[in-house]
């Protein structure tokens, strides 16, 4: 029997594994991540799965089908968080999937395929600045060069993996082949206000918007705040601020596109010194790849123009690009039938946020189910869902699993 109470209790339990006292921050390969992963592995085994920590730090569980070794339906989401996060982004999908397997095992029911649940170690990209690490490794599209990436303390990803007890060179061994995974399905909070505005507990995702991420470095000349006249300054912060406003202005040209400057760091960072160097990030997302790519070009051109006019130097590094990932029409229809089977109105909507399915799309068809969250708030301690909505979500997912073909 499915238990929404247990789902919420487990989300609460995972929220205790945090480096932030009184809040939730859990980044990739941290001691807190290890504690959360170990707890999830225990729940997987309790639900009747074989479970292990894989070479990239994912919690991986498998519930065999009617005979051993069958291809699998893969379920999952991520276990890492942003800084000062909510309790359900990622975790709800992992715990709900485990709950579904628990119900299958309690009924001694085996399906004509295996069910695998993955708690991905890194989706958010907080620690090393690049996202979807766990799911890219499973999909066989992990770039080994990223092992050289460093966290804010200067530690490389390769060293962090070794400290976690993992061998970075074994990452390619966890890659799945097409045919090993029949499909990937993910339950996730909506992270937006649409479902709440329409009074719906769940919605079926049509596609995941593509995104592009850039790191911009603006260099000027540091100087004394009291002695350099305004007309002789090469203020990197003032120029970078103008660039940030340009990102906002350009992103407003298309109603379905969004552009965000999410990180801003000025050096030397003293109250009486004109900033000589500024780093900031740009995140552009859209439901059409051509629109996103054209916007990125316009942003880069405008940054170059602003900096030239101000006598500043600029460098732009492309961090990551992911194209639009469409959910498979046949899986959308199967998920919609599962929604309807619970007496709920079917609603189809796109995802503006990125998800692990973007990587898994390289080896299998994907689909997603959104669960309503309070006021559409995500990536915040205010993130919340009701027990009734958790119940609706897990029941739809369970019906989808049982009727999957």
C-alpha positions as CSV (number, residue, x, y, z in Angstrom):
1,X,0.0,0.0,0.0
2,X,1.3,3.4,-1.0
3,X,2.0,5.8,1.9
4,X,2.2,9.5,1.3
5,X,2.9,10.0,5.0
6,X,6.1,7.9,4.6
7,X,7.1,9.9,1.5
8,X,6.9,13.2,3.4
9,X,8.6,11.8,6.5
10,X,11.5,10.6,4.3
11,X,11.8,14.0,2.7
12,X,12.0,15.5,6.1
13,X,14.6,13.0,7.1
14,X,16.8,13.8,4.1
15,X,16.5,17.5,4.9
16,X,18.4,16.8,8.1
17,X,21.6,16.0,6.1
18,X,22.7,19.6,5.6
19,X,25.8,21.8,5.9
20,X,23.5,24.7,6.7
21,X,22.4,24.9,10.3
22,X,18.7,25.5,10.4
23,X,18.4,25.2,6.6
24,X,19.2,22.9,3.8
25,X,22.4,22.9,1.6
26,X,23.7,19.6,0.4
27,X,26.2,19.7,-2.4
28,X,27.8,16.9,-4.5
29,X,30.3,14.6,-2.8
30,X,30.0,16.3,0.6
31,X,29.8,14.4,3.9
32,X,26.1,15.4,3.9
33,X,25.6,13.9,0.5
34,X,27.2,10.7,1.7
35,X,24.8,10.5,4.7
36,X,21.7,11.2,2.5
37,X,22.9,8.6,-0.1
38,X,23.4,6.0,2.5
39,X,19.9,6.6,3.9
40,X,18.4,6.3,0.5
41,X,20.3,3.0,-0.2
42,X,18.9,1.7,3.0
43,X,15.3,2.5,1.9
44,X,15.9,0.9,-1.5
45,X,17.0,-2.3,0.1
46,X,14.0,-2.2,2.5
47,X,11.8,-1.9,-0.5
48,X,13.2,-5.1,-2.0
49,X,15.9,-3.6,-4.3
50,X,19.5,-4.5,-4.8
51,X,21.2,-1.2,-4.1
52,X,24.7,0.3,-4.4
53,X,26.7,3.5,-4.6
54,X,27.9,3.8,-8.2
55,X,31.1,5.2,-9.6
56,X,29.8,8.9,-9.8
57,X,28.1,8.8,-6.4
58,X,24.6,8.0,-7.4
59,X,22.3,5.8,-5.2
60,X,21.3,3.1,-7.6
61,X,18.6,0.5,-6.9
62,X,17.2,-2.3,-9.0
63,X,14.0,-4.4,-8.6
64,X,14.2,-7.3,-11.0
65,X,11.3,-8.2,-13.3
66,X,9.7,-11.5,-14.0
67,X,13.2,-12.9,-14.7
68,X,16.6,-11.5,-14.0
69,X,18.5,-9.3,-16.4
70,X,15.5,-7.7,-18.2
71,X,15.8,-4.1,-19.5
72,X,14.5,-1.6,-17.0
73,X,12.1,1.3,-16.6
74,X,14.2,3.9,-14.9
75,X,12.8,6.2,-12.3
76,X,14.5,8.9,-10.3
77,X,15.6,12.4,-9.6
78,X,18.4,14.1,-7.7
79,X,19.6,14.2,-4.1
80,X,21.8,17.3,-4.2
81,X,20.4,20.7,-3.5
82,X,21.0,24.4,-4.2
83,X,22.1,26.6,-1.3
84,X,19.4,27.3,1.2
85,X,17.1,24.9,-0.6
86,X,13.7,23.4,-0.1
87,X,13.0,19.8,1.0
88,X,11.2,18.4,-2.1
89,X,13.1,19.5,-5.2
90,X,14.6,16.2,-6.4
91,X,14.1,14.3,-3.2
92,X,10.3,13.9,-3.7
93,X,10.9,12.1,-7.0
94,X,13.5,9.7,-5.5
95,X,11.4,8.9,-2.4
96,X,8.1,8.5,-4.4
97,X,9.8,6.0,-6.8
98,X,11.1,4.0,-3.9
99,X,7.6,4.0,-2.5
100,X,6.2,2.5,-5.7
101,X,8.8,-0.3,-5.7
102,X,7.9,-0.9,-2.0
103,X,4.3,-1.4,-3.0
104,X,5.2,-3.8,-5.8
105,X,7.4,-5.8,-3.5
106,X,4.8,-5.9,-0.7
107,X,2.3,-7.4,-3.2
108,X,5.0,-9.8,-4.5
109,X,4.5,-8.4,-7.9
110,X,7.0,-8.7,-10.7
111,X,6.7,-6.9,-14.0
112,X,7.8,-7.9,-17.5
113,X,10.7,-5.4,-17.1
114,X,13.0,-4.4,-14.2
115,X,12.5,-1.2,-12.3
116,X,15.5,0.9,-11.4
117,X,15.5,3.9,-9.1
118,X,18.4,6.4,-9.3
119,X,19.1,9.1,-6.7
120,X,21.4,11.2,-8.8
121,X,24.4,12.6,-7.0
122,X,24.5,16.0,-8.8
123,X,21.9,17.7,-10.9
124,X,22.2,21.3,-9.6
125,X,25.9,21.8,-10.4
126,X,26.4,24.0,-7.3
127,X,29.8,22.7,-6.3
128,X,31.7,22.4,-9.6
129,X,29.6,24.7,-11.8
130,X,28.5,22.1,-14.2
131,X,25.2,20.3,-14.0
132,X,23.7,16.8,-14.5
133,X,26.8,15.0,-13.6
134,X,25.2,11.8,-12.2
135,X,22.7,11.4,-15.0
136,X,25.3,12.2,-17.7
137,X,27.5,9.5,-16.4
138,X,24.6,7.0,-16.5
139,X,23.7,8.2,-20.1
140,X,27.3,7.7,-21.2
141,X,27.8,11.4,-22.1
142,X,30.0,12.4,-19.1
143,X,32.9,14.5,-20.2
144,X,36.0,13.2,-18.3
145,X,37.6,16.6,-18.8
146,X,35.2,18.0,-16.2
147,X,37.1,16.0,-13.6
148,X,39.6,18.9,-13.6
149,X,36.9,21.4,-12.5
150,X,37.5,22.9,-9.1
151,X,35.1,23.8,-6.3
152,X,35.4,27.2,-4.5
153,X,38.0,25.8,-2.2
154,X,40.2,24.8,-5.2
155,X,39.6,21.0,-4.9
156,X,39.2,19.2,-8.2
157,X,36.2,16.9,-8.8
158,X,38.6,14.0,-9.3
159,X,40.1,14.6,-5.8
160,X,36.6,15.0,-4.3
161,X,35.5,11.6,-5.8
162,X,38.6,9.9,-4.4
163,X,37.9,11.4,-1.0
164,X,34.3,10.0,-1.3
165,X,35.8,6.6,-1.8
166,X,35.3,6.4,-5.6
167,X,37.6,5.9,-8.5
168,X,37.1,8.6,-11.2
169,X,38.4,6.4,-13.9
170,X,35.6,3.9,-13.3
171,X,32.9,6.5,-14.3
172,X,32.6,5.2,-17.9
173,X,31.7,1.7,-16.5
174,X,28.3,2.8,-15.3
175,X,27.1,4.1,-18.7
176,X,24.0,2.4,-20.0
177,X,23.4,1.5,-23.6
178,X,20.3,2.1,-25.7
179,X,18.1,-0.9,-25.1
180,X,19.2,-1.3,-21.5
181,X,16.8,1.4,-20.4
182,X,13.3,1.2,-21.9
183,X,12.3,4.7,-20.7
184,X,13.0,7.2,-18.0
185,X,10.2,8.7,-15.9
186,X,10.6,11.4,-13.2
187,X,8.2,12.8,-10.7
188,X,9.1,16.3,-9.6
189,X,7.6,19.3,-8.0
190,X,6.4,21.8,-10.7
191,X,8.6,24.6,-9.5
192,X,6.1,27.0,-10.9
193,X,2.6,28.3,-10.3
194,X,0.5,26.9,-13.2
195,X,-0.9,23.8,-11.4
196,X,-1.9,25.8,-8.3
197,X,-3.5,28.5,-10.4
198,X,-5.7,25.9,-12.1
199,X,-6.5,23.9,-9.0
200,X,-4.7,20.7,-10.2
201,X,-2.5,18.4,-8.1
202,X,-0.5,17.0,-11.0
203,X,0.5,17.8,-14.6
204,X,2.2,15.9,-17.4
205,X,5.3,17.5,-18.9
206,X,5.5,18.0,-22.6
207,X,9.2,19.0,-22.9
208,X,12.1,20.4,-20.9
209,X,13.4,23.8,-22.1
210,X,16.9,24.1,-23.4
211,X,19.5,26.2,-21.5
212,X,22.8,27.9,-22.1
213,X,25.2,29.0,-19.4
214,X,28.1,31.5,-19.7
215,X,30.7,32.8,-17.3
216,X,31.7,36.4,-18.0
217,X,34.8,38.1,-16.8
218,X,35.0,41.9,-17.0
219,X,38.4,43.6,-16.4
220,X,39.0,47.3,-15.7
221,X,41.4,49.1,-13.5
222,X,41.3,49.1,-9.7
223,X,41.9,52.5,-8.1
224,X,41.3,54.6,-5.0
225,X,37.6,55.5,-4.6
226,X,38.5,59.0,-3.5
227,X,41.2,60.1,-5.9
228,X,40.3,58.8,-9.4
229,X,37.9,61.3,-11.2
230,X,34.7,59.8,-12.5
231,X,35.6,60.5,-16.1
232,X,38.9,58.7,-15.8
233,X,37.7,55.5,-14.3
234,X,37.6,52.0,-15.8
235,X,35.1,50.6,-13.3
236,X,34.6,46.9,-14.0
237,X,31.5,46.7,-11.6
238,X,29.7,49.6,-13.3
239,X,30.3,48.0,-16.7
240,X,29.2,44.6,-15.5
241,X,26.1,46.0,-14.0
242,X,25.2,47.6,-17.4
243,X,25.8,44.1,-18.9
244,X,23.4,42.5,-16.4
245,X,20.7,45.0,-17.3
246,X,21.4,44.3,-21.0
247,X,20.7,40.6,-20.3
248,X,17.4,41.5,-18.7
249,X,16.4,43.8,-21.6
250,X,17.3,41.3,-24.3
251,X,15.5,38.4,-22.6
252,X,12.3,40.5,-22.5
253,X,12.1,40.4,-26.3
254,X,10.6,36.9,-26.4
255,X,7.6,36.0,-24.1
256,X,8.8,32.4,-23.5
257,X,12.5,33.1,-23.0
258,X,14.2,33.9,-19.7
259,X,17.6,35.3,-19.0
260,X,19.2,35.4,-15.5
261,X,22.4,36.8,-14.0
262,X,22.6,34.6,-11.0
263,X,26.1,35.1,-9.6
264,X,28.1,38.3,-9.3
265,X,31.6,38.6,-7.8
266,X,33.6,41.9,-7.6
267,X,37.3,42.2,-6.8
268,X,39.0,43.4,-4.7
269,X,35.7,43.9,-2.9
270,X,36.7,46.8,-0.6
271,X,34.5,49.8,0.1
272,X,37.1,52.3,-0.8
273,X,38.5,50.7,-4.0
274,X,37.1,50.9,-7.5
275,X,36.4,47.3,-8.7
276,X,39.0,46.2,-11.1
277,X,37.6,42.8,-12.0
278,X,34.0,41.3,-12.0
279,X,32.8,37.8,-12.7
280,X,29.2,37.1,-13.4
281,X,27.1,34.3,-14.9
282,X,24.4,34.3,-17.5
283,X,21.7,31.6,-17.8
284,X,19.4,31.7,-20.9
285,X,16.5,29.3,-21.3
286,X,13.8,28.9,-24.0
287,X,11.5,26.2,-25.4
288,X,13.0,26.7,-28.9
289,X,16.7,26.1,-29.5
290,X,16.9,28.7,-32.3
291,X,15.5,31.4,-30.0
292,X,17.9,30.5,-27.2
293,X,20.9,30.4,-29.5
294,X,20.1,33.7,-31.1
295,X,19.6,35.3,-27.7
296,X,23.0,34.0,-26.4
297,X,24.6,35.6,-29.5
298,X,22.9,38.9,-28.9
299,X,23.9,38.9,-25.2
300,X,27.6,38.2,-26.1
301,X,27.6,40.9,-28.7
302,X,26.1,43.4,-26.3
303,X,28.5,42.6,-23.6
304,X,31.4,43.2,-26.0
305,X,29.9,46.5,-27.1
306,X,29.4,47.8,-23.6
307,X,32.9,46.9,-22.5
308,X,34.5,48.4,-25.5
309,X,32.6,51.7,-25.0
310,X,33.8,51.8,-21.4
311,X,37.4,50.8,-22.1
312,X,37.0,47.5,-20.4
313,X,38.1,44.0,-21.4
314,X,35.7,41.1,-21.5
315,X,36.0,37.3,-21.7
316,X,33.1,35.0,-22.1
317,X,33.4,31.3,-21.4
318,X,30.6,28.9,-22.4
319,X,29.9,26.6,-19.5
320,X,27.1,24.4,-20.7
321,X,24.5,24.0,-23.5
322,X,21.6,21.6,-23.5
323,X,19.0,21.7,-26.2
324,X,15.2,21.3,-25.7
325,X,14.4,17.7,-24.6
326,X,11.0,16.6,-25.8
327,X,9.1,14.0,-23.8
328,X,8.1,11.0,-25.9
329,X,4.5,11.3,-27.2
330,X,3.6,7.7,-26.3
331,X,4.9,8.2,-22.8
332,X,3.0,11.4,-22.4
333,X,-0.1,9.6,-23.4
334,X,0.5,6.8,-21.0
335,X,1.2,9.2,-18.2
336,X,-2.0,11.1,-19.1
337,X,-4.0,7.9,-18.9
338,X,-2.5,7.3,-15.5
339,X,-3.7,10.8,-14.4
340,X,-7.1,10.2,-15.7
341,X,-7.4,6.8,-13.9
342,X,-7.2,8.7,-10.6
343,X,-10.2,10.9,-11.6
344,X,-8.0,13.9,-12.2
345,X,-8.1,16.4,-15.1
346,X,-5.2,16.0,-17.5
347,X,-3.0,19.1,-17.9
348,X,0.0,19.2,-20.2
349,X,2.7,21.8,-19.6
350,X,6.4,22.4,-20.4
351,X,9.2,22.5,-17.8
352,X,11.2,25.7,-17.6
353,X,13.7,24.1,-15.2
354,X,16.3,21.6,-16.2
355,X,16.1,18.0,-15.1
356,X,18.1,14.8,-15.2
357,X,15.9,13.6,-18.1
358,X,17.8,16.0,-20.3
359,X,20.8,13.7,-20.0
360,X,18.9,10.4,-20.0
361,X,17.3,11.5,-23.3
362,X,20.6,10.4,-25.0
363,X,19.8,6.7,-24.4
364,X,16.0,6.4,-23.8
365,X,12.7,8.1,-24.2
366,X,11.7,10.2,-21.3
367,X,8.6,11.6,-19.5
368,X,7.9,13.6,-16.4
369,X,5.1,14.1,-13.9
370,X,4.8,17.4,-12.1
371,X,3.3,17.7,-8.6
372,X,1.8,21.0,-7.4
373,X,3.9,23.0,-5.0
374,X,2.7,25.9,-2.8
375,X,2.7,29.2,-4.6
376,X,5.0,27.7,-7.2
377,X,8.0,28.3,-4.9
378,X,11.1,26.2,-5.4
379,X,14.8,26.6,-4.5
380,X,13.8,28.1,-1.3
381,X,13.1,27.1,2.3
382,X,9.5,28.1,1.6
383,X,9.1,25.2,-0.9
384,X,6.3,22.9,0.3
385,X,3.7,20.4,-0.9
386,X,0.6,18.9,0.8
387,X,0.2,15.3,1.7
388,X,-2.8,15.1,-0.6
389,X,-0.7,16.2,-3.6
390,X,2.1,13.8,-2.6
391,X,-0.6,11.0,-2.6
392,X,-2.0,12.0,-6.0
393,X,1.5,12.1,-7.5
394,X,2.7,8.7,-6.2
395,X,-0.6,7.1,-7.2
396,X,-0.3,8.4,-10.8
397,X,3.3,7.2,-10.9
398,X,2.4,3.8,-9.6
399,X,-0.3,3.4,-12.2
400,X,2.1,4.5,-14.9
401,X,4.7,1.9,-13.8
402,X,2.1,-0.9,-13.7
403,X,0.6,0.0,-17.1
404,X,3.9,0.8,-18.8
405,X,4.5,-0.9,-22.1
